Amino acid sequence: LSGKLPPGWDELSLSFPPEKPLATREASGKTLNALAAKIPELLGGSADLAPSNNTLLAGESDVAPGAYSGRNLRFGVREHAMAAMANGLALHGGLRPYVATFLVFSDYLRPALRLSALQELPVVYVFTHDSIGLGEDGPTHQPVEHLPSLRAIPNLEVWRPADAHETVACWRQALRRTHGPTALILTRQKLPVLPPPPPGAVERGAFIREEAEGGVPQVVLWASGSEVHVALGARKLLQAQGIPTRVVSAPCLEVFSSQDPAYRKAVQGPESALQVAVEAARGVSWHALLGPHALVVSQERFGASAPGDELFRQFGFTPEAVTQRVLAALAFRRPTPLAAVGDFAADAAAEAAREQLQREALPRLLARDCRLWGEAHAATVAQRLGWLDLPARSRHELPQLAGLVNRWAAGGLNTLVLLGMGGSSLAPQVLREMGGSPSGRELLLLDTTDPVRVNGALESLDPAKTAVLSVSKSGTTVETASLLEIFWDRWTKSGLPQPGAHFAALTEPQTPLAQLARERQFAAVLPHPVDVGGRFSALSAVGLLPALWLGLPTEELLQQAANTLAPHTHHPALELAAALAAASRDGWGRLVLWPEARFRPFALWLEQLVAESTGKDGKGLLPVAPPSPVGLDQLPATLHLGLGTAQPPFPGLAWPVDAHRLGEAFAFWELTTALSGYLLGVNPFDEPNVGEAKRQARAALSQGVPELSPTPQAEQRLAGFLEACSREEAVVFCAYLPETPEVARALDELTASWQEKLQTTVSWTFGPRYLHSTGQLHKGGPKKLFCVVLTAPNPSDLPIPGQPHSLGQLRLAQALGDVAALSACGQRVLHLHLPEGSRELVFQLKP
């Protein structure tokens, strides 16, 4: 009556020859009889299906009126009454009851089974004929929804063994339970006998049945019961194609889910692996265990009347069918391949570089080897490799970010103003321009010190309906800090009762911005990852908070990125990095981008990532998106690349990534850039020359920003300056002019005309944005640039609260500081100060 089983009850001497397949219901019958010989209190029966359920105890008589010495109970076709009686026997104590029927008939006894779980009664339920594999009895007898339905009952353990050895272990586990029922799910059809599992493996609910060969698992195949054998067959086919594949036998999902996190993670394998579940039942259990991005090969409709093996073929439960599903899923997860355009072909140098990346650099990068870019940079790099696991880490931050968005939206806010420079604003711009706003909310990005643009934003906004997000990794970015003071001053004077509730800061811990945000009682102080640089932060809160605000699918973005950062054979990022290195000469190269129209914002993000990461130590790759192909044929040290549906007009490569795969796009270019830095021999994670322009700008402010006179004969001076530019060199116009559409169109025409005349790449960018983008390359890269800095008087200005200088004065100081920094580093630079009416005067600068 104490509930303790006799000593040595689980010491069974059962043998299952591997050459003799055995249905798990047969293995259960053998195990049950072996246990009954050692456990006299074990008794039970079936709902008139004992021969089919294999639950008769040999040598035992039936319990009958007046004859109670037997141990076989014949319940008749009364499933509910059978389970209720078993509950009574268990409640009495001193007995260990089991009951049996077909799995599909478990519906009839479910209320009593539920009470078993509720009352913590150790009843064993033997459910055989567990799937469409039972064959010709047809869909009335073939369970489909029953497995997940049983798994949904609290305190019920559902065990589905894969062979005879696992069946023995499942019976042992069922009888060890003293505070709840157990369901054993068993096959009608015969199954191969597998090698005995390691001691204690089955009891943990899931274990590695066969490990991947040839590398870390790219695929993890999960299965229970008869489908474990399907998974093993699929593993063999996938391994033959060079895809390392692990098979996990998972007889009990409930027990596995209760294991310690370290064990669960060890079984699941790397986060980059494709998780695949194979089970001939509804797949809801597996989605809950493996997540929404797992591939679940399941039975989502009723079965049919046919032999079991034929049904398995028809419904896709064969090694070949599963392999095809896996290959299709891998193809979808695999990064978008590059396509050669025209007569472009990788030369021997590019192929050698790609093989070097595949063999050495990529494995070391994915292993977080901070010495990959040289011992001298190891300490810096060690603090900048967090982007490699951002997809997984950021997923945990989504609830906090979504909570902030929901609070703002519930408070009636419909516009978010993001203050940030470089990657802090360019990644959100990509998301807004390419993803749209399914939420219907507005996102306004300010990455400027142009008084005209800032004034326009202030005049268009209602503080009562607007939130402000200040983004600065260091917490000291001068442009962002100045804009924050301007907006804070305007919001506090607007009459809002709690202006801080409309603000949030995204920065590293303990920065001046974080301290200020706490003092002003901002709605949130969000952490910028300390081990991720700003230009690699698109998949952190920097991009995810704006994405949530816009209503974009953040989980999907992160999964796309995780797939892209996983190990892949022939990863296209390696091919592109190798092609860039092969196209460059002595560390100098140009990446000429030909984006599909909707990819133009992405080209701006890509420009800052590649230029700031590679432009140092006299080397660098300059990305350019030219206005037209005129004059750019057969440019030296150049790789032409099409983005999206666009193809380059000259031989080169095309990357036809879908515009809805922005998570892939961000991660792909981060990986490409890191590997390009390795091939160029530079550290892609620092920006050693950016500080000089900042220092020069501070000096200009401290000395008082001068009133400048228009540059005389600006057209002639520009023509003379650019006369020496060859096709191996490039021209960049850095425009500190009003950021209006009219000025932008004038600059487009200016660059197009000079490109046609010089027959080389000519580009333009607004300042000070470029200081956080291509500015590092301008000063740290090769001396291959002709930099033209354009300034003009501000049509209007804005004071910066708490500062002696205005926003317009800050912008002019930044321009003068960059001119001084460019001169100091030996780069060719021309400063032209234009009079008012910039648009017309820009047109006059055309050749």
TORMI-607489 format. One line per 8 residues: number of its first residue (from 1); for each residue x, y, z of C-alpha. Coordinates in steps of 0.2 Angstrom, whole numbers, plus 5000, padded with zeros to 4 digits. Each point is the difference from the previous one (the first is absolute). Layout:
REM TORMI-607489
NUM) X,Y,Z  ...
This chain:
REM TORMI-607489
1) 5000,5000,5000  5015,5012,5002  5001,5000,4981  5018,4994,4999  5004,4987,4988  5010,4984,5004  5019,5001,5000  5007,4995,4983
9) 4984,5002,4991  5009,5009,4986  5013,4988,4997  4994,4992,4984  5009,4987,4989  4991,5004,4983  5009,4997,4984  4995,5007,4983
17) 5010,4993,4986  5004,5015,4987  4996,4989,4985  4982,4997,5006  4989,5016,4998  4987,5001,5014  4985,5011,5002  5001,5011,5016
25) 4983,4993,5006  5009,4982,4999  5015,5007,5009  4988,5007,5013  4991,4984,5003  5017,4991,5003  5005,5014,5012  4983,5000,5009
33) 5001,4981,5003  5018,5001,5006  4995,5014,5012  4985,4991,5006  5011,4985,5005  5009,5012,5012  4986,5011,5005  4985,4990,5007
41) 4989,5016,5003  5001,5004,4981  4983,4996,4992  4989,5006,4986  4992,4997,4984  4992,5007,4984  4984,5006,4993  4997,4984,4990
49) 5016,5002,4990  5013,4990,5011  5007,4989,4986  5002,5016,4989  5007,5010,5015  5011,4986,5005  4995,5003,5018  4995,4982,5006
57) 5011,4994,5014  5005,4982,4996  4996,4987,5013  4988,5011,5009  4982,4997,5001  4986,5013,4998  4992,5009,5014  4982,4994,5000
65) 4985,5001,5013  5006,4990,5015  5017,4997,4993  5012,5014,5004  5017,4992,4999  5003,5003,4982  5008,5016,4993  4992,5001,4983
73) 4986,5012,5000  4987,4999,4985  4992,5017,5000  4989,4997,4984  4998,5014,4987  4998,5013,5014  5015,5012,4999  4994,5013,5012
81) 4995,4987,5013  5016,4991,4998  5010,5016,5004  4989,5005,5014  5002,4983,5008  5019,5001,4998  4999,5017,5010  4991,4991,5014
89) 5013,4986,5001  5014,5013,5000  4991,5010,5014  4998,4984,5010  5018,4998,5001  5011,4984,4999  4996,4997,4982  5008,5007,4984
97) 4987,5000,4986  5002,5001,4982  4986,5001,4986  5001,4999,4981  4991,5004,4984  5004,5007,4983  5006,5018,5000  4986,5006,4990
105) 4988,4994,5014  5008,5010,5013  4987,5013,4997  4987,4989,5009  5010,4999,5016  5007,5018,5000  4990,5007,5015  5006,4986,5011
113) 5018,5001,4994  4999,5019,5004  4995,4995,5017  5015,4989,5001  5011,5015,4997  4990,5011,5011  5001,4988,5015  5018,4995,4996
121) 4996,4982,4998  5013,4988,4993  4989,4992,4987  5009,4993,4984  4990,5002,4984  5006,4989,4986  4994,5007,4983  5005,4990,4985
129) 4996,5002,4981  5008,5018,5002  4999,5007,4982  4996,4999,4982  5013,4986,5001  4986,4988,5006  4994,4998,4982  4984,4994,4993
137) 4988,5004,5014  5000,5017,4993  4997,5018,5007  4987,4994,5012  5013,4991,5010  5016,5010,4995  5004,5013,5013  5006,5017,4994
145) 4996,5013,5013  5001,4989,5015  5019,5001,5004  5000,5019,5002  4983,4999,5009  5007,4988,5013  5016,5011,5002  4989,5015,5004
153) 4994,4991,5016  5010,5007,5016  5009,4986,5010  4998,4987,4986  5016,4993,4993  4998,4994,4982  5014,4988,4995  5001,4994,4982
161) 5015,4988,4998  5010,4997,4984  5004,4982,5002  5000,4985,5012  5014,5007,5011  4992,5017,5002  4984,4991,5004  5008,4991,5015
169) 5007,5017,5006  4982,5008,4998  4992,4986,5011  5013,5003,5013  4997,5018,5000  4981,4998,5001  5002,4989,5016  5012,5011,5008
177) 4987,5014,5000  4989,5001,5016  4992,5017,4998  4992,4999,4983  4994,4989,4985  5010,4995,4985  4995,4997,4982  5010,4987,4990
185) 4997,5003,4981  5004,4984,4990  5001,4994,4982  4990,4987,4992  5013,4998,4986  5017,4992,5003  5015,5011,5002  5019,4996,4998
193) 5009,4998,5017  5013,5013,5003  5015,4999,5010  4996,5002,5019  5001,5019,5005  5012,5006,5013  4995,4996,5018  4988,5014,5006
201) 4998,5008,4983  4982,4995,4996  4995,5006,5018  5005,5018,4996  4986,5001,4987  5011,5002,4985  5018,4996,4995  5012,5000,4985
209) 4996,4984,4991  5013,5003,4987  5013,5014,4999  5004,5011,4985  5016,4996,4991  5012,5012,4991  4997,5015,5010  4987,5008,5012
217) 4982,4996,4996  4992,5010,4986  4984,4990,5003  4993,4992,5015  4986,4987,4997  4988,4997,5014  4988,4986,5000  4991,4988,5011
225) 4994,4982,4998  5000,4992,4983  5005,5017,4992  5018,4999,5008  5004,4987,4987  4994,5012,4987  5011,5013,5007  5015,4988,5000
233) 4997,4996,4982  4999,5019,4996  5016,5003,5010  5009,4987,4989  4995,5009,4984  5004,5017,5006  5017,4995,5006  5004,4993,4983
241) 4997,5017,4993  5012,5008,5013  4987,5006,5012  5005,4996,5018  4984,4994,5008  4996,4995,5018  4985,4988,5004  4991,5003,5017
249) 4988,4986,5006  4987,5009,5011  4989,4988,5008  4993,5012,5013  4999,5019,4997  4994,5004,5017  5014,4992,5009  5013,5008,4988
257) 4993,5017,5002  5003,4998,5019  5018,4996,4998  5013,5013,5005  5004,5013,4987  5017,4994,4996  4994,4983,4996  4986,5007,4989
265) 5012,5011,4991  5013,4986,4997  4987,4989,4992  4993,5014,4989  5017,5004,4994  5006,5017,4993  4987,5014,4997  5005,5000,4982
273) 4994,4982,4997  4984,4997,4991  4988,4992,5013  4989,4987,4991  4986,4989,5009  4993,4985,4992  4984,4992,5007  4985,4992,4992
281) 4988,5011,5011  4995,5018,5001  5015,5011,5002  4995,5012,5013  5011,4992,5014  5015,5002,4990  4997,5018,4995  4999,5004,5019
289) 5016,4991,5004  5011,5005,4985  4993,5017,4996  4990,5008,4985  5015,4998,4988  5002,4981,5002  4996,4989,4985  4986,4988,5006
297) 4996,4985,4989  4983,4995,5008  4983,4993,4996  4988,5014,4998  4985,4991,4992  4991,4984,5004  5008,4984,4993  4994,4987,4987
305) 4997,4981,4998  5015,4992,4993  5015,4990,5007  5010,5010,5012  5016,5001,4990  4990,5006,4985  4992,5014,5011  5017,5005,5006
313) 5006,5003,4982  4984,5009,4995  5001,5012,5015  5018,5003,4999  5007,4990,5014  5015,4992,4991  5018,5004,5001  5000,5007,4982
321) 4985,5011,5003  5007,5007,5016  5017,5003,4992  4991,5010,4986  4991,5011,5013  5016,5003,5009  5010,5004,4984  4986,5013,4996
329) 5000,5007,5017  5019,5002,4999  4999,5008,4983  4988,5013,5007  5011,5003,5015  5016,5001,4990  5005,5017,4996  4995,5007,4983
337) 5014,4995,4987  5009,5012,4989  4998,4999,4981  5013,5005,4988  4995,5013,4987  5008,5001,4983  5017,4992,4998  5004,5002,5018
345) 5009,4985,5007  5010,4998,5016  5019,4999,4996  5013,4989,5009  5003,5013,5013  4982,5002,5005  4998,4981,5000  5015,4998,5011
353) 4994,5014,5012  4983,4991,5001  5008,4984,5004  5010,5008,5014  4985,5008,5007  4991,4984,5000  5014,4990,5007  5007,5012,5013
361) 4991,5016,5002  4982,4996,5001  5002,4986,5013  5011,5011,5011  4988,5015,4998  4985,4989,5005  5010,4993,5015  5003,5019,5006
369) 5018,4999,4997  5005,5018,5003  5018,4997,4993  4993,4997,4983  5005,5019,4995  5017,4999,5009  5006,4999,5017  5002,5019,5001
377) 4981,5002,4998  4995,4985,5011  4995,5010,5015  4989,5012,4990  4992,4987,4990  4996,4990,5015  4988,5013,5005  4992,5002,4983
385) 4994,4982,4995  4983,5000,5008  4991,5003,4984  5003,4982,4996  4987,4994,5013  4989,5016,5000  4986,4990,4992  4998,4988,5015
393) 5004,5014,5013  4988,5013,4992  4986,4988,5000  5000,5000,5019  4998,5019,5000  4985,5001,4989  4987,4999,5014  5008,5015,5009
401) 5001,5010,4983  4982,4995,4996  4995,5006,5017  5007,5017,4997  4992,5001,4983  4983,4995,5007  5000,5012,5014  5004,5015,4988
409) 4987,4994,4988  4987,4998,5014  5004,5018,5006  4995,5006,4983  5017,5003,4992  5001,4997,4982  5017,5007,4994  5017,4994,5006
417) 5015,5012,4997  5016,4991,5000  5016,5010,5003  5016,4991,4995  5015,5000,4989  5007,4987,4988  4994,4983,5002  4988,5006,5014
425) 4989,5009,4987  5004,4991,4984  4994,4983,5005  4984,5007,5006  4999,5009,4984  5001,4984,4990  4987,4992,5011  4988,5015,4997
433) 5003,5002,4981  5000,4982,4996  4989,4992,5013  4987,5014,5000  4989,5003,5016  4986,4986,5002  4996,5008,5017  4996,5017,4991
441) 5012,5009,5012  5012,5013,4994  5019,4998,5002  5010,5016,4998  5019,4999,4999  5012,5015,5004  5018,4997,4997  5006,5018,4997
449) 5005,5017,5006  4991,5009,4986  4989,5013,5008  4988,5000,4985  4996,4982,5002  4999,5000,5019  4989,5016,4999  4989,4991,4988
457) 4998,4985,5011  4996,5010,5015  4987,5010,4992  4991,4984,4993  4999,4991,5017  4987,5000,5014  5010,4996,5016  4984,4993,5008
465) 5000,4986,4986  5019,4998,4997  5013,4989,5009  5019,5004,4999  5013,4986,5000  5018,5006,5002  5013,4987,4994  5018,5001,5004
473) 5011,4985,5004  5013,5011,5009  4987,5012,5007  5011,5015,4994  4996,5002,4981  5000,5019,4998  4986,5000,4987  4988,4989,5010
481) 5004,5009,5016  4996,5017,4992  4984,4994,4992  4994,4992,5016  5002,5017,5009  4990,5009,4987  4986,4987,5000  5000,5000,5019
489) 4999,5018,5001  4985,5001,4988  4991,4985,5008  5002,5007,5018  4993,5017,4994  4985,4992,4992  4991,4998,5016  5001,4981,5001
497) 4998,4994,5018  5013,4987,4999  5012,5004,4985  5012,4986,5005  4986,4987,4996  5002,5005,4982  5019,4996,4999  5011,4985,5000
505) 5019,4998,4999  5009,4985,4992  5018,5000,5006  5013,4990,5009  4999,4999,5019  5007,5015,5010  5002,5012,4986  4996,5018,5002
513) 4984,4997,4989  4995,4986,5012  5002,5011,5015  4991,5015,4992  4985,4988,4995  4999,4994,5018  5000,5018,5007  4987,5006,4988
521) 4989,4984,5003  5000,4994,4983  4987,4986,4996  5015,4988,4997  5019,4999,5000  5003,4985,4988  5017,4992,5000  5011,5000,4984
529) 5010,4984,4999  5017,5005,5007  5008,4987,4988  4992,5006,4984  5006,5015,4990  4988,5013,4994  5001,4995,4982  4997,4981,5004
537) 4985,5004,5011  4986,4999,4988  4994,4984,5008  5000,5007,5018  4987,5011,5008  5007,5014,4988  4991,4991,4986  4987,4990,5009
545) 4992,5014,5010  4996,5010,4984  4995,4984,4991  4987,4996,5014  4994,5018,5000  4997,4998,4981  4991,4983,5003  5013,4990,4990
553) 5003,4981,5004  5015,5001,5012  5001,4981,5003  5001,4997,4982  5014,5013,4998  5010,4991,5014  4997,4983,4993  5006,5005,4982
561) 5016,5007,5008  5003,4985,5010  4998,4989,4985  5013,5011,4991  5013,5000,5014  4999,4981,5001  5014,4990,4992  4996,4996,4981
569) 5010,4991,4987  5004,5013,4986  4993,5015,5010  4998,5014,4988  5007,5012,5012  5017,4992,4998  4998,5001,4981  4996,5018,5001
577) 5014,5004,5012  5012,4991,4989  4994,5009,4984  5002,5017,5009  5018,4996,5005  5004,4993,4983  4993,5016,4992  5010,5012,5011
585) 5018,5006,4996  5012,5002,5014  4986,5001,5013  4990,5012,4990  4983,4995,4992  4983,5007,4995  4984,4991,5002  4988,5008,4987
593) 4982,4996,5005  4986,4999,4989  4985,4999,5011  4982,4996,4995  4990,5016,5005  4993,4994,5016  5018,4994,5005  5007,5018,5000
601) 4998,5002,5019  5009,4984,5002  5015,5006,4989  5002,5015,5012  5001,4988,5015  5012,4988,4991  5011,5015,4995  5003,5005,5018
609) 5003,4982,5006  5013,4996,4986  5008,5017,4999  5002,5003,5019  5006,4982,5003  5013,4998,4986  5006,5018,4998  5016,5001,5011
617) 5018,4996,5000  5001,5007,4982  4988,4987,4993  4982,5000,4997  4984,4996,4990  4990,5014,4994  4982,4996,4997  4991,5011,4987
625) 4983,5000,4993  5002,5011,4984  4986,5010,4991  5003,4992,4983  5012,4987,4992  5008,5014,4989  5019,4999,5001  5001,4986,5011
633) 5004,4985,4988  5017,4991,5004  5004,5010,5015  5016,4994,5009  4999,4992,5017  4981,4999,4999  4986,4987,5003  4983,5003,4994
641) 4986,4993,5010  4981,5000,4997  4988,5000,5015  4983,4993,5000  4993,4997,4982  5012,5012,4993  5015,4995,4990  5016,5009,4997
649) 5002,5008,4982  5018,4993,5000  5007,4983,5004  4999,4996,5018  4989,4992,5013  4981,5001,5004  4993,4996,5018  4982,4997,4997
657) 4994,5000,5018  4982,5003,5003  4995,5017,5008  4991,4990,5013  5015,4992,5006  5008,5014,5009  5006,4990,5014  5010,4990,4988
665) 5007,5016,4991  5006,5008,5016  5009,4984,5006  5007,4996,4983  5009,5016,4998  5006,5000,5018  5008,4983,4996  5007,5006,4983
673) 5007,5016,5008  5009,4990,5014  5008,4988,4988  5004,5014,4988  5010,5008,5014  5009,4984,5003  5005,4999,4981  5005,5018,5000
681) 5010,4998,5016  4991,5013,5010  4990,5000,5016  4982,5002,4994  4993,5005,5018  5009,5016,5004  5000,5017,4993  5017,5008,5004
689) 4999,5016,4990  4983,5006,5005  5005,5009,5015  5011,5012,4991  4986,5009,4991  4991,5001,5017  5015,5007,5008  5002,5013,4986
697) 4981,5004,5001  5002,5003,5019  5015,5012,4997  4990,5010,4987  4986,5002,5012  5011,5005,5015  5009,5013,4989  4983,5007,4993
705) 4993,4994,4984  5005,5014,4987  4988,5008,4988  5005,4994,4983  5000,5009,4984  4995,4991,4984  5014,4992,4991  5005,5010,4984
713) 4999,4992,4983  4994,4984,5008  4997,4992,4983  5017,5003,4994  5008,4994,5016  4990,4984,5000  5005,4997,4982  5018,5002,5003
721) 4999,4989,5016  4992,4986,4991  5011,5001,4984  5013,4988,5007  4987,4987,5005  5004,4983,4991  4988,4985,4997  5009,4991,5014
729) 4994,5014,5012  4983,5006,5006  4992,5016,5004  4988,5003,5016  4990,5016,5002  4997,5002,5019  4985,5012,5001  4996,5011,5015
737) 4986,5007,4991  4981,5001,5004  4994,4982,5000  4985,5003,4988  4994,4990,4985  5005,5014,4989  5018,5001,5006  5001,4981,4999
745) 4994,5000,4981  5013,5013,4996  5014,4990,5008  4994,4985,4990  5002,5010,4984  5016,5007,5006  5008,4983,5003  4993,4992,4984
753) 5008,5014,4990  5017,4999,5008  4999,4981,4998  4997,5001,4982  5014,5012,4998  5013,4991,5011  4995,4982,4995  5001,4995,5018
761) 4989,4998,5015  4993,5017,5008  4989,5000,5015  4992,5012,5012  4994,4999,5018  4993,5012,5013  5011,5005,5014  5001,4996,5015
769) 4992,4983,4996  5015,4994,4990  5012,5003,5015  4992,4985,5007  5000,4991,4984  5013,5002,4986  5010,5013,5010  5011,4987,5008
777) 5005,4994,4982  5003,5018,4995  5013,5002,5013  5007,4983,5003  4998,4992,4983  5011,5001,4985  5005,5017,4993  4989,4997,4985
785) 4986,5013,5003  4997,5018,4995  4989,5007,5014  4989,5015,4997  4992,5008,5015  4986,5011,4996  4993,5013,5013  4988,5014,5000
793) 4991,5012,5012  4986,4993,5009  4983,5007,4995  4994,4998,5018  5008,4994,5016  4996,4992,5017  5008,5003,5017  5006,4985,5010
801) 4994,5002,5018  5014,5000,5012  5013,5003,4986  5008,5017,4995  4999,4995,4981  4985,4997,4989  4996,4984,4990  5006,5009,4984
809) 5016,5005,5008  5003,4982,5005  4997,4994,4982  5012,5013,4993  5013,4995,5013  4998,4982,4995  5003,5004,4982  5016,5011,5004
817) 5006,4986,5012  4999,4987,4986  5009,5011,4988  5014,5002,5012  5000,4981,5004  5000,4996,4982  5015,5012,4997  5009,4993,5015
825) 4999,4982,4994  5006,5005,4982  4984,4997,4991  4996,5012,4986  4986,5012,5005  4992,5016,4994  4989,5011,5010  4987,5010,4991
833) 4989,5012,5009  4985,5005,4990  4989,5015,5002  4981,4998,5004  4990,4992,4987  5009,4983,5001  4990,4991,4987  5003,5012,4986
841) 5019,5001,5004  5002,4981,5001  4993,5000,4982  5014,5013,4995  5013,4988,5007  4997,4988,4985  5014,4998,4987
